[in-house]
Structure formats: C-alpha cells, structure tokens
C-alpha cells in the first residue's frame, strides 16, 4: 500500500512538472519571433525587446524599434544581472528569460508609437504617463534613427510597415554581406577597431558626392580597394567582419570621417601620401 501511494505521488509530481514546463513553453512561443535579435536589427522584435527591458528598468531610451547602442548596453546589463552569457545578443535563452520576468502589452506599445508620441515609458509608474526621451540618447558615438521603410519592409496583420529583422535601415542583406567581404579581404589581420574603420570608410564614401551612391558601386569602383583587385573580396568573411560592418552602420566611426586609408609600409603612390592624415589604426593610416 505504501509503495502504491508513493508511486501515485511520483506520477502526480511528474505530471505537475510537465504542466509547468508546458506553461513556460507556451509563454515563450508568444514572445518575440524565432530570429536572433542583434545590433543593427529593426522592427517588431526590437520594439518588444526595448519594451521588456524598459519594463524592468534596464532601458530608458525611446522605444523606436531600432537596435542601437543604448539597446545593446541595456541588454548586456540585463544579461549580467541575470547571470547569463554577456554578448548583447538576444538569442532564445535571453528571450525566454525576458518573457519570464517581464510583461509586454503589444497593442498599447504599438498604439503609442503609431500615434506619433515620444513614447519612452513602459511599466513602473503607469501606462498613461509616457515621457519625452533624453536630449542625447546615444552612447559610444552611435547614431540612432527612427524606423523607415525600404525594400526590406514587410506588412504585418496590423497594417504596420516594419523592416525585416537584422537588416539595418537603408541596407540590404546583400549590402551587409558585400561590406563584410570587403572588410575581411582588406583588414582581417587588423585589430577590431581597424576593421570597423575600413567599414566606416566605405560608408563615408557612400555619403560623399564624389563617390558612387551604392555600396556595390563604392566597393567595385576601379582601383578603389586592393581586395577587389587581387580577388580577396571573394574570401568567405567571418562573423567578426560582419559585426564590424554592423557597428559601423550603427554609427561607430573610429576614423574621424576618413574617406581614404593606406598601409604606409607598402604604399608607393605620392598622391595618397599627400592626403591630409587623420590617424593611424593598426597598420592603416586614415585620411581625408
């Protein structure tokens, strides 16, 4: 009889555990999408990420759906406080934890954003008191921009246009891949800052009226990059090169707006030596 009661108790506990786990899983399913959310991402997943981080006090910037530096550091601080891997990337483990410890009223948050309010508060002191964002909401020189539509846009069931996750505004996945190829081909042996610097030069040229107005045009302009001339542009880039590209797109420009760079140990052009020099990063000198 005692054995039978013990068996029944064990079965009951196991059943209860399964129910609890199923409940947790159902909560996870309704939080975020299945995609990893990282710096450079935009759209609904980032809005939810910012709202959940703000709900428990880690993020106090504008909820705008743009994964910039402020969101990045808020996420890292969250991961640190909850004993998680600190990488500033919202993978499944991080998203699950956020879903467990926060609440998210999607309809309310989207209503505030769509009505044009400078919505920077969620949770804490009540929903009816959205406050204005700080005058400066950038860290580390990052530039945050409000979401805008481009060819990567998708229309949700709510009729709201959002941009595909992990595609920074104005840049296609092909642009990012091509820039990563260029960074890897030109600077894979450089320190990380030097790789971001090469990506920044590409972007600075894109903004300059004297260069082509597309990423492909800048990179494949005749005699512009050694990696194109010697074929190293087609080497498979690593994740570091891609991350350097995203950091540059998000506003980190360690070059000080340079549009040229060269290796002083190998450069023989008198013209490139004549350019006003800004600084040296690794083996490259960056100039105007």
C-alpha positions as CSV (number, residue, x, y, z in Angstrom):
1,X,0.0,0.0,0.0
2,X,2.8,2.4,0.9
3,X,4.6,1.6,-2.4
4,X,1.4,2.2,-4.3
5,X,0.9,5.6,-2.7
6,X,4.5,6.6,-3.3
7,X,4.1,5.6,-7.0
8,X,0.9,7.7,-7.3
9,X,2.7,10.7,-5.6
10,X,5.6,10.4,-8.0
11,X,3.3,10.3,-11.0
12,X,1.4,13.4,-9.7
13,X,4.7,15.3,-9.3
14,X,5.9,14.3,-12.7
15,X,2.5,15.4,-14.2
16,X,2.7,18.7,-12.4
17,X,6.2,19.3,-13.7
18,X,5.1,18.7,-17.3
19,X,2.2,21.1,-16.9
20,X,4.5,23.8,-15.5
21,X,7.1,23.3,-18.3
22,X,4.3,23.4,-20.9
23,X,3.0,26.6,-19.4
24,X,6.5,28.1,-19.6
25,X,6.9,27.0,-23.2
26,X,3.6,28.5,-24.2
27,X,4.7,31.7,-22.7
28,X,7.9,31.6,-24.7
29,X,6.1,30.9,-28.0
30,X,4.2,34.1,-27.8
31,X,7.3,36.2,-27.1
32,X,9.3,37.6,-30.0
33,X,9.8,35.7,-33.2
34,X,12.3,32.8,-33.7
35,X,15.1,35.1,-35.1
36,X,18.1,36.1,-33.1
37,X,18.0,39.9,-32.4
38,X,21.3,41.8,-32.5
39,X,22.8,45.2,-33.1
40,X,21.6,46.6,-36.4
41,X,18.2,44.9,-36.2
42,X,14.9,46.8,-36.6
43,X,11.2,46.1,-36.4
44,X,8.7,44.5,-34.1
45,X,11.2,42.2,-32.3
46,X,13.3,45.2,-31.3
47,X,10.2,47.1,-30.1
48,X,9.3,44.2,-27.9
49,X,12.9,43.8,-26.7
50,X,13.1,47.5,-25.8
51,X,9.7,47.4,-24.1
52,X,10.6,44.4,-22.0
53,X,13.9,45.8,-21.0
54,X,12.2,49.1,-20.1
55,X,9.6,47.3,-18.1
56,X,12.2,46.2,-15.5
57,X,14.3,49.3,-15.6
58,X,17.2,48.4,-17.9
59,X,16.3,50.6,-20.8
60,X,15.2,54.2,-20.5
61,X,15.5,55.4,-24.1
62,X,13.0,55.8,-26.8
63,X,11.1,52.6,-27.9
64,X,11.6,53.0,-31.6
65,X,12.4,49.5,-32.9
66,X,16.0,50.3,-33.7
67,X,18.7,48.2,-32.1
68,X,21.3,50.8,-31.4
69,X,24.0,51.3,-28.8
70,X,21.6,52.1,-26.0
71,X,19.6,48.9,-26.5
72,X,22.8,47.0,-26.8
73,X,24.1,48.1,-23.4
74,X,20.7,47.7,-21.8
75,X,20.6,44.1,-23.0
76,X,24.2,43.4,-21.8
77,X,23.3,44.8,-18.3
78,X,20.2,42.6,-18.2
79,X,22.3,39.5,-19.1
80,X,24.9,40.4,-16.4
81,X,22.3,40.8,-13.7
82,X,20.6,37.5,-14.5
83,X,23.8,35.6,-14.7
84,X,23.7,34.9,-18.5
85,X,26.2,35.0,-21.2
86,X,27.0,38.7,-21.8
87,X,27.1,39.2,-25.5
88,X,24.4,41.9,-26.2
89,X,22.6,39.4,-28.5
90,X,19.0,38.3,-27.8
91,X,19.1,34.6,-28.6
92,X,16.5,32.1,-27.4
93,X,17.8,31.8,-23.9
94,X,17.8,35.6,-23.4
95,X,14.4,35.9,-24.9
96,X,13.0,33.2,-22.7
97,X,14.3,34.9,-19.6
98,X,12.9,38.2,-20.7
99,X,9.5,36.6,-21.2
100,X,9.6,35.0,-17.8
101,X,10.4,38.2,-15.8
102,X,8.5,40.9,-17.8
103,X,5.2,41.7,-19.3
104,X,4.5,43.1,-22.8
105,X,1.4,44.9,-23.9
106,X,2.0,44.9,-27.6
107,X,-1.3,46.7,-28.6
108,X,-0.6,49.5,-26.2
109,X,3.0,50.0,-27.2
110,X,2.2,49.9,-30.9
111,X,-0.6,52.4,-30.3
112,X,1.7,54.9,-28.7
113,X,4.3,54.6,-31.5
114,X,1.7,54.8,-34.3
115,X,0.1,57.9,-32.8
116,X,3.4,59.7,-33.0
117,X,4.0,60.0,-29.3
118,X,7.6,60.2,-27.9
119,X,7.0,57.0,-26.1
120,X,9.7,56.2,-23.6
121,X,8.0,54.7,-20.7
122,X,6.5,51.2,-20.2
123,X,5.8,49.6,-16.8
124,X,6.7,51.0,-13.5
125,X,4.6,54.2,-12.9
126,X,1.7,53.5,-15.2
127,X,1.0,53.5,-18.9
128,X,-0.7,56.9,-19.1
129,X,2.5,58.9,-18.5
130,X,4.8,58.5,-21.4
131,X,7.7,60.8,-21.0
132,X,10.0,62.6,-23.5
133,X,13.3,61.0,-24.4
134,X,16.6,62.4,-23.1
135,X,18.1,65.1,-25.3
136,X,21.0,62.8,-26.0
137,X,20.3,59.1,-26.3
138,X,23.5,57.8,-27.9
139,X,26.4,56.0,-26.4
140,X,29.8,55.3,-27.9
141,X,29.2,57.6,-30.8
142,X,26.3,55.5,-32.1
143,X,23.6,57.1,-34.3
144,X,20.0,56.0,-33.8
145,X,17.4,56.7,-36.4
146,X,13.7,56.3,-36.4
147,X,12.4,53.3,-38.5
148,X,11.7,54.0,-42.1
149,X,10.5,51.8,-44.9
150,X,12.8,50.3,-47.6
151,X,12.8,47.4,-49.9
152,X,13.2,45.0,-47.0
153,X,9.9,46.2,-45.5
154,X,7.1,43.8,-44.6
155,X,3.4,44.4,-43.8
156,X,2.1,42.9,-40.6
157,X,-1.5,41.9,-40.0
158,X,-2.0,45.1,-38.1
159,X,-1.2,47.1,-41.3
160,X,2.0,48.5,-39.9
161,X,5.1,48.6,-42.2
162,X,8.2,47.3,-40.5
163,X,11.6,46.4,-41.7
164,X,12.9,42.9,-41.7
165,X,14.7,41.8,-38.6
166,X,18.5,42.2,-38.6
167,X,18.6,44.4,-41.7
168,X,19.7,47.9,-40.7
169,X,17.8,50.8,-42.2
170,X,18.6,51.5,-45.8
171,X,20.9,48.5,-46.2
172,X,20.0,45.1,-47.8
173,X,21.4,41.8,-46.6
174,X,23.5,41.9,-49.8
175,X,25.0,45.3,-48.9
176,X,26.0,43.9,-45.5
177,X,27.4,40.8,-46.9
178,X,29.4,42.7,-49.5
179,X,30.8,45.1,-46.9
180,X,31.8,42.1,-44.7
181,X,33.6,40.6,-47.7
182,X,35.4,43.9,-48.3
183,X,36.3,44.3,-44.6
184,X,37.6,40.7,-44.4
185,X,39.6,41.0,-47.6
186,X,41.1,44.3,-46.7
187,X,41.6,44.1,-42.9
188,X,41.2,40.6,-41.4
189,X,44.6,40.9,-39.8
190,X,43.8,44.2,-38.3
191,X,42.5,44.9,-34.7
192,X,38.7,45.0,-34.4
193,X,38.7,48.8,-34.4
194,X,40.7,48.7,-37.7
195,X,38.1,46.5,-39.2
196,X,35.3,48.9,-38.2
197,X,37.4,51.7,-39.6
198,X,37.5,50.1,-43.1
199,X,33.7,49.6,-43.0
200,X,33.4,53.3,-41.9
201,X,35.4,54.4,-44.9
202,X,33.0,52.6,-47.2
203,X,30.1,54.3,-45.6
204,X,31.8,57.7,-45.6
205,X,32.4,57.3,-49.3
206,X,28.7,56.4,-49.8
207,X,27.8,59.7,-48.2
208,X,30.3,61.7,-50.3
209,X,29.1,63.2,-53.6
210,X,32.4,62.3,-55.2
211,X,31.9,58.6,-54.9
212,X,29.2,56.2,-56.2
213,X,25.9,56.2,-54.2
214,X,25.6,52.4,-53.7
215,X,27.6,50.0,-51.6
216,X,28.5,47.9,-54.6
217,X,29.4,51.0,-56.6
218,X,31.8,52.2,-53.8
219,X,33.4,48.8,-53.4
220,X,33.8,47.9,-57.0
221,X,34.9,51.4,-58.2
222,X,38.1,50.8,-60.3
223,X,41.3,50.9,-58.2
224,X,39.4,51.7,-55.0
225,X,40.2,48.6,-52.9
226,X,43.1,46.1,-53.1
227,X,40.9,43.2,-52.1
228,X,38.9,43.7,-55.3
229,X,42.0,43.9,-57.5
230,X,43.6,40.7,-56.1
231,X,40.3,38.7,-55.7
232,X,40.4,38.6,-51.9
233,X,37.0,40.3,-51.9
234,X,35.5,36.8,-52.6
235,X,37.0,35.1,-49.5
236,X,34.3,34.0,-47.0
237,X,34.2,36.6,-44.2
238,X,34.0,35.6,-40.6
239,X,31.5,36.8,-38.0
240,X,33.9,39.5,-36.8
241,X,33.9,41.2,-40.1
242,X,30.1,41.2,-40.2
243,X,29.9,42.6,-36.7
244,X,32.4,45.3,-37.7
245,X,30.1,46.3,-40.5
246,X,27.1,46.5,-38.2
247,X,29.0,48.6,-35.7
248,X,29.9,51.0,-38.5
249,X,26.4,51.1,-39.8
250,X,25.2,51.9,-36.3
251,X,27.4,54.9,-36.1
252,X,30.8,53.9,-34.8
253,X,33.4,55.7,-36.9
254,X,36.9,55.4,-35.4
255,X,38.4,57.1,-38.4
256,X,37.0,60.6,-37.8
257,X,35.2,60.7,-41.2
258,X,38.0,59.4,-43.3
259,X,37.4,58.5,-47.0
260,X,40.8,57.1,-47.7
261,X,43.3,54.8,-46.0
262,X,46.6,53.1,-46.9
263,X,49.4,51.0,-45.5
264,X,52.5,53.1,-45.1
265,X,54.7,50.1,-45.4
266,X,53.5,49.2,-48.9
267,X,52.0,52.4,-50.4
268,X,54.0,53.9,-53.3
269,X,51.6,56.4,-54.5
270,X,52.7,60.0,-54.0
271,X,49.1,61.1,-54.2
272,X,47.8,59.0,-51.3
273,X,50.7,60.2,-49.2
274,X,49.6,63.8,-49.9
275,X,46.2,63.4,-48.4
276,X,45.6,65.1,-45.0
277,X,46.1,62.3,-42.4
278,X,43.7,61.9,-39.5
279,X,45.1,58.9,-37.5
280,X,46.6,55.5,-37.7
281,X,44.7,52.4,-36.6
282,X,46.7,49.2,-36.8
283,X,48.7,49.2,-40.0
284,X,46.5,51.6,-41.8
285,X,46.7,55.4,-41.9
286,X,43.3,57.0,-42.5
287,X,43.0,60.3,-44.2
288,X,40.7,62.8,-45.9
